Amino acid sequence: MRTKAKSLLAWLLILSLATGIAVLRIRTREQENLLADLRREKQELESLRLANEGFELVQVQTNELLRLRAENAALPGLRHEIRQLRAQEKQPQAASIMLRAAPEWRENQQLRRENERLRNQQVQAACIRNLEQIDLAKRQWAAENKLEGGSLMMLDDLANYFPGGVTPVCPAGGHYSINRIGSPPACSLNGHSIP
């Protein structure tokens, strides 16, 4: 009986070792598969990184760069307004109602609206000046090249006619269309047009 127990114990140990080895092999295969997948992904990422480096070598056009700078110029002000709005949200409702009832608050709001309206007028005026510059450059280019109304042209044709060779951009982020000769240039934003 003792020998049976010993032999049964030995077989149980062998069986448990075999099971453990099988489990380890399965896990090893899973980890090898996972490692192979990770290596493939790493190679794909490396190829994408190399492709991205190739794209980074492409020079950004001056117009696009200036447009982005103009769009980003308003970001600090917007961030400040967001901070103010978040601070206002944290105030209790009662204090907010009392503050809105105060004449100073109403006057402040009116001044803010007026300030925003004046700022929009300044931006609109700057855009219209840019459109007038583009129109003048179109007329000069058409006269030098002896072209008639309705002829097509590219914005690059006019680069030498702008101060410093820099094509104007809308300060509000609009996009300019130079249009055909004889038609005034236009901005994509409402109210930004040559009168």
C-alpha positions, 0 to 999 in steps of 0.5 A: 500500500505504501508503494502504491501511495508513493507511486501514485504521489510520483505520478501526481507530481509528474502530472502536475509538472507536465501540466505546469510545463504545458501552461508555461509553453502556452504562455510563452507562445502567447508572449512570443506572439505578443512580442512579434505583434509589438515588433511589427507595430514598432516597425510600422511606427518607425516607418511612419516616423521616417515618413513624417520626418520627410513631410516636416522637411516641406517648407510651410508657405508664407501665407499659411504661416502668417494666417496661423500666426494671426489666428493664434494671436487671439489665443491668450485673450481667449484663455483669459476669458475662459479663466474668467468664465470658470471663476464666475461659474464657481461663484454662488448663484445669489452673488451672481444675481446681485452682481448682475443687478448692479449698475456697474455690472451692466455698464461693464457688460455694455463697455465689453460689447462696445469694445468687441464691436470696435475691435471687430471694426478695426479687424474689418478695416484692416482686412479691407485695406488688404483687399485694396492692396490685392486689388491694386496689385491685380491692376498693376499686374494686368497693366504690365502684362496687357491683360483684359478683364476676365483673365485669370491670374494666380496669387503667386503672380502678385507677390512682387507687388506687395510690400516686402513681397509678403501677401496680405492675410485676413487678420480675422482668419478669413481666406482671400479669393483674388478673382478674375481681372476686373472683379474685386478680390473677396474675403470669406468673412461677411462684411469684409469686402471692398465697398 
